[in-house]
């Protein structure tokens, strides 16, 4: 439908810090008329209408988004490891916090989280690329891989923030001038 069609409008609702370039505004359709010549096909709502075209879009998009979140989690891990080597304890430990068993445990949790995320995303991308027949489960498998990576990235960033501490949230503490620690959108963890 043409953008100037009566009953069609876009509401700018996307105001997400750090993700402005991925804007996904709300499309509102209220009583808009679409002539038959402009209707490409009619499908059922939701994944019940996931025909080959819709599935093809998801087959490319979901693994790509999953890998963006894998990259965020890897960056959080790398920054946390870099920072804890220089971080000292208020308990006046003789070595850096990198030697503290609980810090090592938390870094191990990040690594384990990442291993599961990477394996899941790679498996689904490989299956899609190689034409593996998952039948009606394809939509669920694609969405599950992305969901796993998004949630895993939240956990990894939360752990990295716990290990690094709140001081690491400032640009001044970043070694390369970029924002110090990627923030997990929706993270509810309090910073120390």
Z-matrix of the N, CA and C atoms (Angstrom, degrees):
N
C 1 1.445
C 2 1.519 1 107.53
N 3 1.304 2 114.93 1 147.15
C 4 1.468 3 120.44 2 180.00
C 5 1.528 4 109.49 3 -69.68
N 6 1.303 5 116.48 4 147.67
C 7 1.466 6 120.73 5 -178.04
C 8 1.517 7 113.18 6 -65.71
N 9 1.314 8 117.42 7 -19.67
C 10 1.463 9 119.41 8 179.11
C 11 1.531 10 112.63 9 -95.57
N 12 1.331 11 117.17 10 13.68
C 13 1.463 12 121.68 11 178.21
C 14 1.525 13 109.89 12 -65.26
N 15 1.324 14 116.24 13 134.40
C 16 1.467 15 120.47 14 176.95
C 17 1.526 16 109.35 15 -62.72
N 18 1.320 17 116.82 16 135.85
C 19 1.459 18 121.59 17 -179.88
C 20 1.512 19 114.25 18 89.91
N 21 1.336 20 116.56 19 3.10
C 22 1.457 21 121.95 20 179.22
C 23 1.525 22 108.51 21 -119.40
N 24 1.335 23 116.22 22 130.72
C 25 1.465 24 119.45 23 176.77
C 26 1.520 25 109.69 24 -155.15
N 27 1.323 26 114.57 25 160.17
C 28 1.462 27 121.71 26 176.89
C 29 1.520 28 107.37 27 -115.16
N 30 1.328 29 115.87 28 129.40
C 31 1.457 30 121.79 29 177.99
C 32 1.522 31 107.34 30 -106.13
N 33 1.324 32 116.19 31 122.60
C 34 1.466 33 120.76 32 -178.38
C 35 1.525 34 109.74 33 -78.57
N 36 1.319 35 115.39 34 100.57
C 37 1.465 36 122.16 35 -178.01
C 38 1.524 37 112.14 36 -111.71
N 39 1.316 38 117.17 37 -7.28
C 40 1.462 39 121.39 38 -173.46
C 41 1.525 40 109.90 39 -85.13
N 42 1.312 41 116.90 40 110.61
C 43 1.457 42 122.06 41 179.12
C 44 1.523 43 108.19 42 -141.26
N 45 1.315 44 115.40 43 59.35
C 46 1.450 45 120.98 44 -174.16
C 47 1.521 46 110.54 45 -102.22
N 48 1.300 47 117.05 46 122.23
C 49 1.450 48 122.97 47 -179.58
C 50 1.526 49 110.18 48 -59.13
N 51 1.300 50 116.29 49 127.93
C 52 1.455 51 121.50 50 175.75
C 53 1.511 52 114.53 51 82.32
N 54 1.334 53 118.06 52 -3.83
C 55 1.469 54 120.17 53 -178.60
C 56 1.523 55 111.28 54 -130.67
N 57 1.313 56 117.40 55 27.07
C 58 1.464 57 120.22 56 -176.05
C 59 1.524 58 111.91 57 -61.18
N 60 1.313 59 118.14 58 -34.42
C 61 1.464 60 121.06 59 -177.58
C 62 1.526 61 112.59 60 -68.71
N 63 1.316 62 117.59 61 -14.42
C 64 1.460 63 120.71 62 -179.45
C 65 1.519 64 111.50 63 -98.60
N 66 1.302 65 117.33 64 22.50
C 67 1.471 66 122.73 65 -173.26
C 68 1.517 67 113.00 66 -44.03
N 69 1.296 68 114.62 67 131.43
C 70 1.459 69 122.89 68 177.86
C 71 1.524 70 106.41 69 -134.78
N 72 1.319 71 115.68 70 86.73
C 73 1.459 72 120.96 71 -176.57
C 74 1.531 73 110.78 72 -74.91
N 75 1.322 74 116.35 73 170.97
C 76 1.459 75 121.38 74 177.53
C 77 1.530 76 109.59 75 -89.58
N 78 1.319 77 116.25 76 131.83
C 79 1.457 78 121.80 77 175.08
C 80 1.518 79 107.42 78 -100.81
N 81 1.327 80 116.22 79 124.60
C 82 1.462 81 122.15 80 -178.94
C 83 1.527 82 108.47 81 -111.34
N 84 1.310 83 115.26 82 124.14
C 85 1.470 84 120.72 83 176.92
C 86 1.522 85 106.99 84 -121.54
N 87 1.318 86 115.75 85 113.81
C 88 1.464 87 121.75 86 -178.37
C 89 1.519 88 108.84 87 -129.01
N 90 1.322 89 116.54 88 98.90
C 91 1.469 90 121.30 89 177.45
C 92 1.508 91 114.56 90 70.99
N 93 1.310 92 118.53 91 18.42
C 94 1.467 93 121.19 92 179.18
C 95 1.524 94 109.75 93 -72.04
N 96 1.307 95 116.34 94 140.83
C 97 1.462 96 121.67 95 177.85
C 98 1.520 97 109.20 96 -100.06
N 99 1.335 98 116.16 97 130.02
C 100 1.455 99 122.02 98 177.44
C 101 1.521 100 107.61 99 -118.15
N 102 1.340 101 117.96 100 115.49
C 103 1.466 102 119.78 101 179.58
C 104 1.527 103 111.12 102 -66.04
N 105 1.322 104 116.42 103 151.20
C 106 1.470 105 121.89 104 -177.74
C 107 1.527 106 112.75 105 -52.18
N 108 1.330 107 117.20 106 -36.72
C 109 1.476 108 119.99 107 -176.66
C 110 1.533 109 112.10 108 -64.94
N 111 1.342 110 117.99 109 -17.05
C 112 1.458 111 121.50 110 179.66
C 113 1.534 112 113.00 111 -99.83
N 114 1.330 113 117.17 112 -1.64
C 115 1.463 114 121.15 113 178.78
C 116 1.522 115 108.25 114 -89.84
N 117 1.322 116 115.50 115 116.09
C 118 1.467 117 120.52 116 -178.79
C 119 1.516 118 110.24 117 -78.94
N 120 1.305 119 116.74 118 -45.01
C 121 1.466 120 122.26 119 177.84
C 122 1.515 121 108.90 120 -165.86
N 123 1.309 122 116.15 121 163.07
C 124 1.459 123 122.50 122 178.58
C 125 1.524 124 107.40 123 -119.99
N 126 1.335 125 116.04 124 127.12
C 127 1.463 126 120.87 125 179.81
C 128 1.520 127 108.94 126 -128.76
N 129 1.313 128 115.10 127 164.28
C 130 1.463 129 120.57 128 176.16
C 131 1.525 130 109.07 129 -70.01
N 132 1.340 131 118.17 130 154.90
C 133 1.470 132 119.72 131 178.13
C 134 1.521 133 112.22 132 -69.72
N 135 1.323 134 115.59 133 156.21
C 136 1.459 135 121.08 134 177.38
C 137 1.513 136 112.04 135 68.91
N 138 1.325 137 116.73 136 -158.89
C 139 1.460 138 120.43 137 -178.78
C 140 1.525 139 113.37 138 -74.16
N 141 1.329 140 117.01 139 -8.26
C 142 1.467 141 118.55 140 173.03
C 143 1.524 142 109.71 141 -64.21
N 144 1.322 143 116.95 142 -25.33
C 145 1.456 144 121.71 143 178.45
C 146 1.511 145 113.85 144 -97.71
N 147 1.314 146 117.19 145 17.14
C 148 1.466 147 120.98 146 -178.34
C 149 1.519 148 110.36 147 -76.61
N 150 1.327 149 115.38 148 81.50
C 151 1.458 150 120.10 149 175.88
C 152 1.532 151 108.95 150 -80.42
N 153 1.328 152 117.04 151 -173.79
C 154 1.469 153 119.86 152 -176.35
C 155 1.528 154 112.77 153 -60.72
N 156 1.338 155 117.61 154 -34.17
C 157 1.462 156 120.40 155 178.71
C 158 1.525 157 110.85 156 -65.18
N 159 1.322 158 117.28 157 -51.69
C 160 1.468 159 121.92 158 -179.43
C 161 1.530 160 109.64 159 -62.64
N 162 1.320 161 116.67 160 -44.70
C 163 1.455 162 120.69 161 179.87
C 164 1.530 163 110.75 162 -62.81
N 165 1.334 164 116.70 163 -36.00
C 166 1.464 165 120.65 164 177.65
C 167 1.522 166 111.88 165 -62.19
N 168 1.329 167 116.31 166 -40.17
C 169 1.467 168 120.05 167 176.78
C 170 1.526 169 110.78 168 -64.75
N 171 1.328 170 116.23 169 -45.99
C 172 1.462 171 120.16 170 179.94
C 173 1.522 172 111.32 171 -65.74
N 174 1.318 173 117.47 172 -34.24
C 175 1.462 174 121.79 173 -179.91
C 176 1.513 175 113.08 174 -63.48
N 177 1.311 176 116.59 175 -26.62
C 178 1.464 177 121.03 176 176.62
C 179 1.524 178 111.48 177 -93.32
N 180 1.333 179 116.67 178 -40.73
C 181 1.456 180 122.41 179 -171.00
C 182 1.533 181 113.20 180 -75.82
N 183 1.305 182 118.35 181 -47.83
C 184 1.467 183 121.01 182 -174.29
C 185 1.530 184 112.91 183 -62.20
N 186 1.342 185 120.17 184 -47.41
C 187 1.473 186 118.65 185 176.95
C 188 1.531 187 112.60 186 -63.52
N 189 1.342 188 117.13 187 -32.79
C 190 1.462 189 119.88 188 178.55
C 191 1.535 190 110.29 189 -65.06
N 192 1.313 191 117.09 190 -46.28
C 193 1.463 192 120.66 191 178.87
C 194 1.530 193 109.92 192 -64.63
N 195 1.325 194 116.98 193 -40.45
C 196 1.470 195 120.53 194 177.74
C 197 1.526 196 110.03 195 -56.09
N 198 1.314 197 117.04 196 -42.23
C 199 1.462 198 120.66 197 -178.14
C 200 1.524 199 113.27 198 -71.83
N 201 1.313 200 117.31 199 -27.00
C 202 1.466 201 119.63 200 173.49
C 203 1.528 202 109.30 201 -63.34
N 204 1.333 203 116.21 202 -44.35
C 205 1.464 204 119.74 203 179.67
C 206 1.530 205 111.68 204 -69.86
N 207 1.320 206 117.33 205 -32.27
C 208 1.467 207 119.92 206 173.46
C 209 1.526 208 108.93 207 -61.14
N 210 1.323 209 117.24 208 -44.24
C 211 1.464 210 121.32 209 178.92
C 212 1.515 211 112.42 210 -61.26
N 213 1.335 212 116.73 211 -39.98
C 214 1.466 213 120.13 212 177.10
C 215 1.529 214 110.73 213 -62.47
N 216 1.310 215 116.21 214 -44.52
C 217 1.466 216 120.33 215 -179.30
C 218 1.533 217 110.72 216 -65.84
N 219 1.331 218 117.03 217 -39.87
C 220 1.466 219 119.72 218 177.84
C 221 1.525 220 111.19 219 -63.89
N 222 1.313 221 116.61 220 -40.47
C 223 1.471 222 119.79 221 178.87
C 224 1.529 223 110.43 222 -65.05
N 225 1.328 224 116.63 223 -42.42
C 226 1.469 225 119.87 224 178.03
C 227 1.524 226 110.25 225 -61.06
N 228 1.330 227 117.46 226 -43.03
C 229 1.475 228 121.52 227 177.49
C 230 1.527 229 110.52 228 -59.55
N 231 1.336 230 116.20 229 -49.07
C 232 1.459 231 120.74 230 -177.40
C 233 1.524 232 111.98 231 -61.84
N 234 1.326 233 116.53 232 -43.55
C 235 1.464 234 119.93 233 179.00
C 236 1.520 235 111.35 234 -65.55
N 237 1.327 236 116.61 235 -41.14
C 238 1.467 237 119.98 236 179.98
C 239 1.531 238 110.39 237 -62.65
N 240 1.316 239 117.42 238 -44.74
C 241 1.467 240 120.98 239 179.82
C 242 1.529 241 110.25 240 -63.13
N 243 1.328 242 115.72 241 -43.16
C 244 1.468 243 119.90 242 179.01
C 245 1.533 244 110.69 243 -60.74
N 246 1.305 245 116.05 244 -43.00
C 247 1.466 246 120.22 245 -173.96
C 248 1.527 247 113.26 246 -75.52
N 249 1.333 248 117.40 247 -37.57
C 250 1.469 249 117.38 248 -176.61
C 251 1.524 250 112.08 249 -69.83
N 252 1.317 251 116.93 250 -20.01
C 253 1.466 252 119.57 251 175.94
C 254 1.523 253 111.15 252 -66.28
N 255 1.343 254 115.59 253 -24.78
C 256 1.473 255 120.45 254 -178.17
C 257 1.525 256 112.37 255 -105.35
N 258 1.312 257 117.21 256 -4.83
C 259 1.465 258 121.07 257 -174.52
C 260 1.527 259 110.10 258 -88.35
N 261 1.314 260 115.27 259 135.58
C 262 1.464 261 120.99 260 178.01
C 263 1.519 262 109.82 261 -108.57
N 264 1.300 263 115.14 262 161.09
C 265 1.460 264 121.51 263 179.67
C 266 1.521 265 110.70 264 -93.50
N 267 1.327 266 115.45 265 147.81
C 268 1.465 267 119.32 266 173.19
C 269 1.525 268 110.32 267 -70.11
N 270 1.317 269 117.93 268 -14.45
C 271 1.463 270 122.74 269 178.29
C 272 1.525 271 111.31 270 -83.01
N 273 1.340 272 115.68 271 8.72
C 274 1.459 273 122.17 272 177.00
C 275 1.528 274 113.07 273 57.24
N 276 1.335 275 114.83 274 47.80
C 277 1.462 276 119.32 275 172.46
C 278 1.534 277 108.01 276 -65.06
N 279 1.306 278 117.37 277 152.56
C 280 1.459 279 120.59 278 -178.21
C 281 1.526 280 111.76 279 -80.82
N 282 1.315 281 116.76 280 -18.00
C 283 1.465 282 120.77 281 179.73
C 284 1.524 283 109.11 282 -120.02
N 285 1.348 284 116.05 283 172.19
C 286 1.467 285 120.33 284 -179.59
C 287 1.529 286 110.30 285 -68.45
N 288 1.321 287 114.66 286 167.71
C 289 1.476 288 120.89 287 178.84
C 290 1.526 289 112.24 288 -64.59
N 291 1.311 290 117.67 289 -13.10
C 292 1.469 291 120.56 290 177.69
C 293 1.523 292 111.66 291 -61.38
N 294 1.321 293 117.27 292 -21.10
C 295 1.468 294 121.31 293 -179.39
C 296 1.531 295 112.82 294 -92.16
N 297 1.312 296 116.77 295 -5.12
C 298 1.469 297 120.51 296 -178.58
C 299 1.538 298 108.51 297 -73.59
N 300 1.341 299 118.70 298 127.84
C 301 1.466 300 121.16 299 -176.59
C 302 1.538 301 114.01 300 -57.44
N 303 1.322 302 117.51 301 -38.58
C 304 1.472 303 118.61 302 -178.35
C 305 1.526 304 110.85 303 -70.95
N 306 1.304 305 117.44 304 -34.49
C 307 1.468 306 121.03 305 175.86
C 308 1.523 307 109.22 306 -64.49
N 309 1.323 308 116.51 307 -43.68
C 310 1.463 309 120.38 308 177.09
C 311 1.523 310 111.08 309 -61.83
N 312 1.326 311 116.34 310 -39.26
C 313 1.470 312 121.37 311 177.75
C 314 1.533 313 110.47 312 -61.89
N 315 1.334 314 116.67 313 -43.56
C 316 1.464 315 120.01 314 -178.92
C 317 1.530 316 111.74 315 -67.10
N 318 1.321 317 117.04 316 -38.72
C 319 1.469 318 120.15 317 176.12
C 320 1.533 319 109.44 318 -64.60
N 321 1.320 320 116.78 319 -40.18
C 322 1.470 321 120.35 320 177.05
C 323 1.525 322 110.67 321 -61.74
N 324 1.331 323 117.64 322 -39.14
C 325 1.467 324 120.79 323 176.80
C 326 1.526 325 111.40 324 -61.75
N 327 1.330 326 117.11 325 -39.19
C 328 1.471 327 120.58 326 177.34
C 329 1.525 328 109.71 327 -63.95
N 330 1.327 329 116.70 328 -45.57
C 331 1.462 330 121.45 329 -178.95
C 332 1.531 331 110.37 330 -62.34
N 333 1.315 332 117.42 331 -43.67
C 334 1.468 333 121.22 332 179.23
C 335 1.526 334 110.22 333 -63.97
N 336 1.319 335 117.02 334 -42.39
C 337 1.472 336 121.23 335 177.17
C 338 1.522 337 110.01 336 -58.19
N 339 1.328 338 116.13 337 -47.12
C 340 1.465 339 120.53 338 -179.98
C 341 1.528 340 112.41 339 -62.82
N 342 1.314 341 116.74 340 -40.57
C 343 1.466 342 119.32 341 179.88
C 344 1.533 343 111.35 342 -58.28
N 345 1.326 344 116.74 343 -42.48
C 346 1.466 345 120.34 344 178.28
C 347 1.520 346 112.26 345 -67.44
N 348 1.327 347 116.50 346 -40.54
C 349 1.463 348 121.09 347 179.37
C 350 1.530 349 110.66 348 -62.62
N 351 1.320 350 115.83 349 -49.55
C 352 1.463 351 120.91 350 -177.11
C 353 1.525 352 110.64 351 -62.28
N 354 1.320 353 116.74 352 -45.92
C 355 1.469 354 120.59 353 -179.45
C 356 1.527 355 110.95 354 -60.82
N 357 1.335 356 117.05 355 -43.46
C 358 1.463 357 121.07 356 -178.63
C 359 1.532 358 110.81 357 -64.97
N 360 1.338 359 116.73 358 -49.30
C 361 1.464 360 120.19 359 -179.12
C 362 1.529 361 111.30 360 -63.27
N 363 1.333 362 117.10 361 -42.80
C 364 1.465 363 120.45 362 179.49
C 365 1.524 364 111.64 363 -63.31
N 366 1.324 365 116.28 364 -42.14
C 367 1.473 366 119.74 365 -178.58
C 368 1.525 367 111.05 366 -62.77
N 369 1.332 368 117.06 367 -45.50
C 370 1.457 369 119.99 368 -178.59
C 371 1.526 370 110.45 369 -67.28
N 372 1.338 371 117.46 370 -41.89
C 373 1.470 372 120.43 371 177.88
C 374 1.527 373 110.79 372 -62.92
N 375 1.340 374 117.42 373 -42.52
C 376 1.466 375 120.68 374 178.10
C 377 1.528 376 111.28 375 -64.23
N 378 1.326 377 116.55 376 -44.53
C 379 1.468 378 119.69 377 178.88
C 380 1.525 379 110.66 378 -60.03
N 381 1.342 380 116.82 379 -43.37
C 382 1.463 381 120.63 380 -179.22
C 383 1.534 382 110.32 381 -63.99
N 384 1.339 383 115.74 382 -46.50
C 385 1.460 384 121.09 383 -178.14
C 386 1.522 385 111.48 384 -63.38
N 387 1.323 386 116.95 385 -36.91
C 388 1.467 387 121.60 386 -176.23
C 389 1.520 388 113.43 387 -91.27
N 390 1.330 389 117.48 388 5.61
C 391 1.467 390 120.89 389 174.75
C 392 1.516 391 115.09 390 70.07
N 393 1.320 392 117.26 391 28.77
C 394 1.470 393 119.94 392 177.61
C 395 1.525 394 108.62 393 -62.80
N 396 1.322 395 116.83 394 136.06
C 397 1.467 396 121.23 395 -177.44
C 398 1.528 397 110.56 396 -90.24
N 399 1.329 398 115.69 397 100.83
C 400 1.459 399 120.70 398 173.57
C 401 1.523 400 110.76 399 -100.62
N 402 1.323 401 115.83 400 6.68
C 403 1.467 402 120.77 401 176.31
C 404 1.512 403 113.09 402 54.03
N 405 1.333 404 115.45 403 -132.03
C 406 1.463 405 121.94 404 -177.81
C 407 1.528 406 113.02 405 -70.00
N 408 1.311 407 117.73 406 -9.16
C 409 1.469 408 120.79 407 -179.28
C 410 1.529 409 113.36 408 -84.79
N 411 1.339 410 117.60 409 -6.07
C 412 1.461 411 119.17 410 -176.51
C 413 1.526 412 112.61 411 -56.84
N 414 1.307 413 117.59 412 -48.52
C 415 1.471 414 120.08 413 -178.00
C 416 1.533 415 110.23 414 -57.98
N 417 1.315 416 116.68 415 -46.36
C 418 1.471 417 120.33 416 -179.59
C 419 1.527 418 111.01 417 -63.96
N 420 1.313 419 117.78 418 -40.86
C 421 1.463 420 120.76 419 -179.24
C 422 1.530 421 111.67 420 -64.97
N 423 1.331 422 116.38 421 -41.30
C 424 1.465 423 120.29 422 179.37
C 425 1.521 424 111.66 423 -65.37
N 426 1.326 425 116.24 424 -46.69
C 427 1.467 426 120.36 425 -179.71
C 428 1.529 427 110.24 426 -67.29
N 429 1.326 428 117.88 427 -39.46
C 430 1.466 429 121.26 428 -179.45
C 431 1.527 430 111.47 429 -62.93
N 432 1.328 431 117.70 430 -39.97
C 433 1.468 432 120.18 431 179.31
C 434 1.523 433 110.37 432 -63.48
N 435 1.338 434 116.92 433 -44.81
C 436 1.467 435 119.20 434 178.51
C 437 1.524 436 110.36 435 -64.73
N 438 1.326 437 117.25 436 -45.65
C 439 1.462 438 121.32 437 -179.06
C 440 1.530 439 110.64 438 -58.92
N 441 1.318 440 116.62 439 -44.36
C 442 1.466 441 121.78 440 178.97
C 443 1.529 442 110.03 441 -57.68
N 444 1.327 443 116.88 442 -44.88
C 445 1.461 444 120.43 443 -177.56
C 446 1.526 445 112.26 444 -71.05
N 447 1.318 446 117.79 445 -37.46
C 448 1.470 447 120.63 446 177.82
C 449 1.526 448 109.65 447 -63.96
N 450 1.319 449 116.87 448 -50.71
C 451 1.466 450 120.34 449 -178.70
C 452 1.527 451 111.22 450 -66.10
N 453 1.327 452 116.99 451 -38.17
C 454 1.463 453 120.40 452 177.60
C 455 1.520 454 111.91 453 -64.41
N 456 1.323 455 116.97 454 -37.47
C 457 1.462 456 120.57 455 177.55
C 458 1.527 457 110.49 456 -65.21
N 459 1.335 458 117.15 457 -40.24
C 460 1.471 459 119.89 458 176.32
C 461 1.523 460 110.06 459 -57.78
N 462 1.345 461 116.39 460 -46.73
C 463 1.468 462 119.81 461 -179.34
C 464 1.530 463 111.44 462 -64.01
N 465 1.340 464 116.51 463 -42.77
C 466 1.465 465 120.67 464 -179.08
C 467 1.534 466 111.35 465 -63.71
N 468 1.327 467 116.73 466 -43.78
C 469 1.469 468 119.92 467 -179.82
C 470 1.527 469 110.07 468 -67.47
N 471 1.327 470 117.25 469 -40.49
C 472 1.472 471 119.59 470 176.99
C 473 1.526 472 110.83 471 -59.01
N 474 1.319 473 117.33 472 -45.05
C 475 1.466 474 120.73 473 178.95
C 476 1.532 475 110.66 474 -64.70
N 477 1.317 476 117.01 475 -42.16
C 478 1.463 477 120.61 476 179.47
C 479 1.527 478 110.66 477 -62.91
N 480 1.330 479 116.58 478 -38.36
C 481 1.467 480 120.18 479 177.48
C 482 1.528 481 110.34 480 -66.98
N 483 1.314 482 116.62 481 -40.23
C 484 1.470 483 119.88 482 177.68
C 485 1.526 484 110.93 483 -60.83
N 486 1.320 485 116.83 484 -42.57
C 487 1.464 486 121.49 485 -179.08
C 488 1.525 487 111.01 486 -69.65
N 489 1.332 488 116.88 487 -41.45
C 490 1.469 489 121.22 488 -175.34
C 491 1.508 490 113.33 489 -79.76
N 492 1.321 491 117.22 490 -34.62
C 493 1.456 492 120.87 491 -177.18
C 494 1.510 493 111.89 492 89.41
N 495 1.310 494 116.46 493 162.94
C 496 1.463 495 122.46 494 -174.13
C 497 1.519 496 112.94 495 -65.00
N 498 1.323 497 118.54 496 -27.60
C 499 1.462 498 120.33 497 -179.00
C 500 1.524 499 111.25 498 -60.44
N 501 1.304 500 116.93 499 -22.65
C 502 1.460 501 120.96 500 -177.58
C 503 1.523 502 113.01 501 -78.97
N 504 1.313 503 118.49 502 0.39
C 505 1.459 504 121.75 503 -179.87
C 506 1.517 505 112.47 504 -84.08
N 507 1.304 506 118.52 505 -1.55
C 508 1.457 507 120.44 506 -175.61
C 509 1.515 508 111.14 507 -99.13
N 510 1.321 509 115.80 508 148.36
C 511 1.460 510 120.60 509 177.35
C 512 1.525 511 110.85 510 -61.56
N 513 1.317 512 116.63 511 -29.99
C 514 1.464 513 120.90 512 -177.46
C 515 1.522 514 112.23 513 -62.92
N 516 1.322 515 118.30 514 -25.23
C 517 1.461 516 120.60 515 -177.72
C 518 1.521 517 112.51 516 -94.40
N 519 1.324 518 117.53 517 -3.03
C 520 1.452 519 120.33 518 -179.18
C 521 1.524 520 110.09 519 -78.08
N 522 1.313 521 116.55 520 136.40
C 523 1.464 522 120.64 521 -177.47
C 524 1.522 523 112.52 522 -73.88
N 525 1.334 524 118.48 523 -22.67
C 526 1.463 525 119.49 524 -176.86
C 527 1.525 526 113.13 525 -117.58
N 528 1.322 527 118.26 526 10.35
C 529 1.449 528 121.55 527 177.56
C 530 1.515 529 114.27 528 85.89
N 531 1.338 530 117.24 529 -7.79
C 532 1.460 531 119.37 530 177.98
C 533 1.521 532 108.77 531 -83.16
N 534 1.316 533 115.94 532 170.42
C 535 1.454 534 118.92 533 177.39
C 536 1.512 535 108.02 534 -56.56
N 537 1.304 536 116.28 535 132.62
C 538 1.458 537 121.67 536 -169.06
C 539 1.514 538 113.58 537 -57.68
N 540 1.305 539 118.52 538 -58.08
C 541 1.455 540 121.08 539 -174.22
C 542 1.515 541 108.08 540 -127.60
N 543 1.339 542 118.46 541 128.94
C 544 1.454 543 118.49 542 178.18
C 545 1.526 544 109.90 543 -62.89
N 546 1.298 545 116.59 544 134.57
C 547 1.467 546 120.57 545 179.62
C 548 1.513 547 109.09 546 -88.79
N 549 1.303 548 116.89 547 132.82
C 550 1.462 549 120.87 548 176.39
C 551 1.519 550 107.69 549 -79.55
N 552 1.322 551 115.82 550 114.44
C 553 1.464 552 119.51 551 179.41
C 554 1.523 553 108.66 552 -58.26
N 555 1.286 554 116.03 553 131.46
C 556 1.454 555 119.76 554 179.81
C 557 1.516 556 113.50 555 86.03
N 558 1.319 557 116.68 556 1.40
C 559 1.457 558 119.63 557 -179.01
C 560 1.525 559 109.95 558 -67.00
N 561 1.308 560 116.61 559 133.24
C 562 1.457 561 120.91 560 -179.55
C 563 1.516 562 111.60 561 -109.69
N 564 1.289 563 117.78 562 2.61
C 565 1.460 564 122.78 563 -178.18
C 566 1.529 565 109.59 564 -67.53
N 567 1.308 566 116.88 565 131.88
C 568 1.468 567 120.53 566 176.28
C 569 1.515 568 109.12 567 -78.60
N 570 1.314 569 115.46 568 141.89
C 571 1.469 570 120.07 569 178.53
C 572 1.509 571 110.02 570 -85.67
N 573 1.317 572 115.52 571 147.27
C 574 1.473 573 120.50 572 178.83
C 575 1.509 574 110.22 573 -93.78
